[in-house]
Amino acid sequence: MKKKILLPIALIVVAVAAYIGVRMYNAEVPSASGMSVDTKIQADALFNAFTSDEVGAGKAYNDKVIEVTGIVRDITRSADGRMSVLLETGDPLGAVVCEFPDPTEDPVVGSEVVIKGFCAGFNLDVLLQRCALTGTRNSDQP
């Protein structure tokens, strides 16, 4: 009698766990566009914070929504359509790299931009993921 009850209960538990697993796997990862900003900072100041004290900067910025302002050094696109914007930091070997999952507009190289994204840490460059462009200004404007 107990075996007849345990088998359907076990099957129901497995089915519910599988359903939850599939839903979590296919869930959309939120972009920073609708998120509130934890910190506003200049690109060079963010980069310098990580190069001078990586552990302290990691505690202050990692996994938080950062709004960074800087000059666009370069823009690259991957084969799958993702865009990366490199912001100038004053260091020719380092940048703040902002990854956009599905960009709507390309900023102009040399323009000042305001981008917010989730800080993912430092590995020669500071990385912001799931970014959103919140403002632009051409460098020839006052």
C-alpha positions in Angstrom: 0.0 0.0 0.0 2.8 2.4 0.9 4.7 1.7 -2.3 1.5 2.6 -4.3 1.4 6.0 -2.6 5.1 6.8 -2.6 5.6 6.3 -6.3 3.0 8.9 -7.5 4.3 11.4 -4.8 7.9 10.9 -6.0 6.8 11.4 -9.6 5.0 14.6 -8.7 8.0 15.9 -6.8 10.3 15.1 -9.8 7.9 16.8 -12.2 7.6 19.9 -10.1 11.4 20.1 -9.7 11.9 19.7 -13.5 9.4 22.4 -14.2 11.0 24.9 -11.8 14.5 24.0 -13.2 13.4 24.7 -16.8 11.7 28.0 -15.9 14.8 29.2 -14.0 17.1 28.1 -16.9 15.0 30.0 -19.5 14.4 33.1 -17.3 15.4 36.5 -18.8 18.5 38.0 -17.1 17.5 41.6 -16.3 19.3 44.5 -18.0 20.4 47.5 -16.0 18.0 49.8 -17.9 15.2 49.6 -15.4 17.4 49.3 -12.3 18.2 52.0 -9.7 21.8 53.1 -9.6 23.9 52.3 -6.6 26.9 54.5 -7.5 27.7 57.2 -10.1 31.4 57.5 -11.1 33.7 58.6 -13.9 35.3 55.9 -15.9 38.8 56.9 -15.0 38.0 57.0 -11.3 36.4 53.5 -11.4 39.4 52.1 -13.3 41.9 53.8 -10.8 39.9 52.4 -7.9 40.4 48.9 -9.1 44.1 49.3 -10.1 45.0 50.9 -6.7 43.0 48.5 -4.4 41.3 45.7 -6.3 39.9 44.0 -3.2 38.4 47.2 -1.8 37.0 48.3 -5.1 35.5 44.8 -5.6 33.7 45.1 -2.3 32.5 48.6 -3.2 31.4 48.0 -6.8 31.0 44.3 -7.7 27.5 43.0 -8.3 26.1 46.6 -8.0 24.5 48.8 -10.7 27.1 51.4 -11.6 26.5 54.5 -13.7 29.7 55.4 -15.4 30.5 58.5 -17.4 33.3 58.6 -19.9 34.6 59.1 -23.4 34.1 56.3 -25.9 37.5 54.9 -27.0 36.3 52.1 -29.2 33.2 50.0 -30.1 33.2 46.4 -31.1 30.5 43.9 -32.1 30.6 40.2 -31.7 29.2 37.8 -34.3 26.0 37.3 -32.3 25.2 41.1 -32.3 26.4 42.0 -28.8 28.2 45.3 -28.5 31.1 46.3 -26.3 31.9 49.9 -25.6 35.4 50.7 -24.3 35.6 53.9 -22.2 38.8 55.9 -21.9 40.6 55.7 -18.6 43.9 57.5 -19.3 45.7 54.2 -19.3 46.5 52.9 -22.9 46.3 49.3 -21.7 43.1 49.5 -19.6 39.5 50.5 -20.1 36.1 50.2 -18.7 34.4 47.7 -20.9 30.6 48.0 -21.1 28.8 45.0 -22.6 25.3 45.5 -24.2 23.2 42.4 -24.8 21.0 44.0 -27.4 22.0 47.6 -28.1 19.5 50.0 -29.6 21.8 52.7 -30.8 25.6 53.0 -31.3 27.4 55.8 -29.4 30.0 57.7 -31.4 33.7 57.2 -30.8 35.0 60.3 -29.0 31.6 61.2 -27.5 30.9 61.4 -23.8 28.4 58.8 -22.7 26.6 57.8 -19.5 26.2 54.0 -19.2 24.8 51.9 -16.4 25.5 48.3 -15.9 26.3 45.6 -13.4 29.9 45.7 -12.3 31.5 42.3 -12.9 35.0 43.0 -11.6 38.5 43.6 -12.9 40.7 41.6 -15.2 43.0 44.2 -16.8 39.8 46.1 -17.6 36.8 46.9 -15.5 33.8 45.0 -16.8 30.2 46.2 -16.7 27.6 43.7 -18.0 24.0 43.9 -19.2 24.5 47.7 -19.8 22.1 50.4 -20.9 23.0 53.6 -22.5 21.4 56.4 -20.5 22.9 59.5 -22.2 25.3 60.8 -24.8 27.0 64.1 -25.6 29.3 64.8 -28.6 32.7 66.0 -27.6 32.3 69.2 -29.8 29.3 70.3 -27.8 29.8 72.7 -24.9 
